[in-house]
Amino acid sequence: MAGNGEPRLDGVAILFLNNFAGPGIGGGETHLVNLARRCLDAGVDVHVMCQPGGDLERATRALGANVQALRFGAARLPWTLRSVRRYVSRNGVGSSTPVECSPTWSVGSPSSACRSGW
């Protein structure tokens, strides 16, 4: 159990993808940062792929997440998919026992919002 009584998820790796390229951090990015923080606190190996040079990249790096800057876009889709596939393969992201976390995890208890083996 984590220090606050919540379960540890050591050995679990998760990849968040975000293609928002705007300045600042919107609601979705704020939610992603909150999820990443809670996952890191629970021992999850957090990976984030996002547009380079933005506030999301800086915020998730500051948390200690593994961040890979990647330019997204329709014209780059085949390259983007290959890059994501290669990153997942090289960094051990993925599991034979996936963990599903609902969005409420960022505001609720991960013990009630996550389940493994779905």
C-alpha positions as CSV (number, residue, x, y, z in Angstrom):
1,M,0.0,0.0,0.0
2,A,1.1,3.5,-0.7
3,G,1.6,5.8,2.3
4,N,-2.0,7.1,2.1
5,G,-3.5,3.6,2.2
6,E,-3.9,3.4,-1.6
7,P,-2.6,0.3,-3.4
8,R,0.8,0.3,-5.1
9,L,0.9,-0.4,-8.8
10,D,4.7,-1.1,-9.1
11,G,5.6,-2.8,-12.3
12,V,2.7,-1.2,-14.3
13,A,3.6,1.1,-17.1
14,I,1.2,3.5,-18.8
15,L,1.6,5.7,-21.8
16,F,-0.5,8.9,-22.1
17,L,-0.7,10.4,-25.7
18,N,-1.8,14.0,-26.1
19,N,-1.8,15.9,-29.4
20,F,-2.8,19.3,-28.1
21,A,-0.3,21.8,-29.6
22,G,-1.7,25.0,-28.1
23,P,0.0,27.3,-25.7
24,G,-0.8,26.8,-22.0
25,I,-2.6,23.8,-20.5
26,G,-6.3,23.3,-21.0
27,G,-8.7,21.1,-19.1
28,G,-7.7,17.9,-20.7
29,E,-4.0,18.5,-20.1
30,T,-4.6,19.5,-16.5
31,H,-6.4,16.2,-16.1
32,L,-3.6,14.3,-17.7
33,V,-1.1,16.0,-15.4
34,N,-3.2,15.0,-12.4
35,L,-3.5,11.4,-13.6
36,A,0.2,11.2,-14.2
37,R,0.9,12.6,-10.7
38,R,-1.4,10.1,-9.0
39,C,0.0,7.2,-11.1
40,L,3.6,8.2,-10.2
41,D,2.6,8.3,-6.5
42,A,1.2,4.8,-6.9
43,G,4.5,3.5,-8.4
44,V,3.4,3.4,-12.0
45,D,6.1,3.9,-14.7
46,V,4.5,6.9,-16.4
47,H,5.2,7.7,-20.1
48,V,3.8,10.8,-21.9
49,M,4.0,11.5,-25.6
50,C,3.1,15.1,-26.5
51,Q,3.8,18.0,-28.8
52,P,7.3,19.4,-28.2
53,G,8.0,22.6,-26.4
54,G,4.7,23.1,-24.7
55,D,3.6,23.5,-21.1
56,L,2.4,19.9,-20.9
57,E,5.9,18.6,-21.8
58,R,7.4,20.8,-19.1
59,A,4.8,19.9,-16.5
60,T,5.0,16.2,-16.9
61,R,8.8,16.3,-17.0
62,A,8.8,18.2,-13.8
63,L,6.7,15.4,-12.2
64,G,9.3,12.9,-13.2
65,A,7.4,11.2,-16.0
66,N,9.2,9.8,-19.0
67,V,8.4,12.3,-21.7
68,Q,8.8,11.8,-25.5
69,A,8.1,14.9,-27.6
70,L,6.4,14.0,-30.8
71,R,4.9,16.1,-33.5
72,F,1.4,14.9,-34.3
73,G,-0.7,15.7,-37.4
74,A,-2.7,14.1,-40.2
75,A,0.1,14.4,-42.7
76,R,2.4,12.7,-40.3
77,L,0.1,9.9,-39.2
78,P,2.1,6.9,-40.6
79,W,5.3,8.2,-39.1
80,T,3.5,9.0,-35.8
81,L,2.1,5.5,-35.6
82,R,5.4,3.9,-36.2
83,S,7.0,6.2,-33.6
84,V,4.5,5.3,-31.0
85,R,4.8,1.5,-31.8
86,R,8.6,1.7,-31.6
87,Y,8.5,3.7,-28.3
88,V,6.1,1.2,-26.7
89,S,8.2,-1.7,-27.8
90,R,11.5,-0.2,-26.6
91,N,10.3,1.1,-23.3
92,G,8.3,-1.9,-22.0
93,V,5.0,0.0,-22.1
94,G,2.2,-2.5,-22.1
95,S,1.3,-5.5,-20.1
96,S,-0.3,-8.9,-20.3
97,T,-2.4,-7.7,-17.4
98,P,-3.7,-4.3,-18.3
99,V,-4.9,-1.9,-15.6
100,E,-8.0,0.2,-16.4
101,C,-8.3,3.5,-14.5
102,S,-11.4,5.6,-14.7
103,P,-11.0,9.4,-15.0
104,T,-12.3,9.7,-11.4
105,W,-9.0,8.5,-10.2
106,S,-7.6,12.0,-10.3
107,V,-10.1,13.1,-7.7
108,G,-11.0,9.8,-6.0
109,S,-9.3,6.8,-4.6
110,P,-7.4,4.6,-7.1
111,S,-8.4,1.6,-5.1
112,S,-12.0,2.2,-6.1
113,A,-11.4,3.4,-9.6
114,C,-8.8,0.9,-10.9
115,R,-9.1,-2.7,-11.7
116,S,-6.6,-5.1,-13.3
117,G,-7.0,-7.9,-15.7
118,W,-9.9,-6.5,-17.9
